[in-house]
Amino acid sequence: MSRKDCIKKINQNFKQNKIGEYKKNSSNLYEKLQPYLDVAIENAKWLDKKNKNSKPSDSNPGTKVYKLIEILNKYIKDKN
């Protein structure tokens, strides 16, 4: 999927969920997406388990970004 198509898909999803419009480097993007974060992390973990015996290059879709988000969230929650 091209970057342009990806942004179009993100905007469709934002509109469907009444989040507004996606803007790169938006200062309130985290706040807009935060209500969906737990579900997104659970979905990513599920995909990670599904791709457990696959090479990373064959794990599409799939990333380990959720692990970074979990670590960073600890700092954000401590700050609030």
QUIMOGI-V9141 format. One record per backbone hydrogen bond with DSSP energy under -0.5 kcal/mol. NH is the residue of the N-H (numbers start at 1). CO is the residue of the C=O. Records with the same first field share a line. If there is no record, write none. Layout:
BEGIN
NH: CO + CO
END
This chain:
BEGIN
6: 2
7: 3
8: 4
9: 5
10: 6
11: 7
12: 8
13: 9
14: 10
15: 11
16: 12
17: 13
18: 15
19: 14
20: 14
26: 23
29: 26
32: 28
33: 29
34: 30
36: 33
37: 34
40: 36
41: 37
42: 38
43: 39
44: 40
45: 41
46: 42
47: 43
48: 44
49: 45
50: 46
51: 47
52: 49
54: 51
58: 55
59: 55 + 56
60: 58
67: 64
68: 64 + 65
69: 65
70: 66
71: 67
72: 68
73: 69
74: 70 + 71
75: 71 + 72
76: 72
77: 73
78: 74
79: 75
80: 76
END
